[in-house]
Every structure is written in C-alpha cells, then in structure tokens.
Amino acid sequence: GRGGVVVTEDGERLGMHYNAEAYQSLDSVLQVFEMMWEDYEAVPENVLPLYCELDLFGFQAAGEAILRIHGGMHEMSDLFDCKGPWQLSVVQRKDRRRRA
C-alpha cells in the first residue's frame, strides 16, 4: 500500500518503506476502505477495518495516515458514516484480529 523497497547502492534490499503522506487525501483513504469491503471482502461494507487488517492487506501506510494525519478511526467513522470496529462485539473484534 504505497510503499517501496529501499535498496542500497550495493544492491542490498533493506525492506519496505511506507509513505503515510501518500494518503493525505481523504479520497485515497476511502479507496482503501472500499477495496477492503468490495475487492478483498475482508470486512462487511460500511464497517471500517481494524488497523491489523489494514496491515495484513499491505495498507500499513494508510493506517499510519489515519492515525497521524486524519484523526484516527473515530474521525473516519464520522466522516464516511461507517461503523467503527469498536461498535462490534468483543467476540467479533477478537475473531477479526485472529484472522489478521
């Protein structure tokens, strides 16, 4: 999710660097949520993913942007009129964390 492999001059791979700033636009965050609902069927429609679910599907940068730039999942829930993970039962949240 909007990351790149960092490669040194001698060609050694250092791993992924995720760019949270790539998700400064709320439209880009909404696209991630829609992919999680529609394409991956990872979460029910209009229910926001857990941060661990974003990580699982390679959207670490989107999760960081949600926390650092956009005010967190509560803010996203209000903006997009979606149900947040905290509105699910404890059992549902545990099941989703286990799957991720």
RAFENFEN-V472872 format. One record per residue. RES is the residue in one letter. NEAR is the number of other C-alpha atoms within 10 Angstrom. Layout:
# RAFENFEN-V472872
res=RES near=NEAR
res=RES near=NEAR
This chain:
# RAFENFEN-V472872
res=G near=18
res=R near=16
res=G near=16
res=G near=11
res=V near=11
res=V near=12
res=V near=12
res=T near=9
res=E near=6
res=D near=6
res=G near=8
res=E near=9
res=R near=11
res=L near=10
res=G near=11
res=M near=12
res=H near=13
res=Y near=18
res=N near=16
res=A near=21
res=E near=14
res=A near=15
res=Y near=23
res=Q near=15
res=S near=12
res=L near=16
res=D near=10
res=S near=13
res=V near=20
res=L near=17
res=Q near=12
res=V near=21
res=F near=22
res=E near=18
res=M near=16
res=M near=23
res=W near=18
res=E near=13
res=D near=10
res=Y near=10
res=E near=11
res=A near=20
res=V near=19
res=P near=12
res=E near=16
res=N near=16
res=V near=19
res=L near=28
res=P near=23
res=L near=19
res=Y near=19
res=C near=17
res=E near=21
res=L near=22
res=D near=17
res=L near=13
res=F near=15
res=G near=15
res=F near=22
res=Q near=22
res=A near=21
res=A near=28
res=G near=26
res=E near=20
res=A near=22
res=I near=22
res=L near=17
res=R near=13
res=I near=16
res=H near=18
res=G near=11
res=G near=14
res=M near=21
res=H near=17
res=E near=14
res=M near=20
res=S near=16
res=D near=11
res=L near=11
res=F near=13
res=D near=12
res=C near=15
res=K near=19
res=G near=18
res=P near=20
res=W near=13
res=Q near=11
res=L near=12
res=S near=10
res=V near=11
res=V near=9
res=Q near=13
res=R near=15
res=K near=12
res=D near=11
res=R near=17
res=R near=13
res=R near=10
res=R near=11
res=A near=15
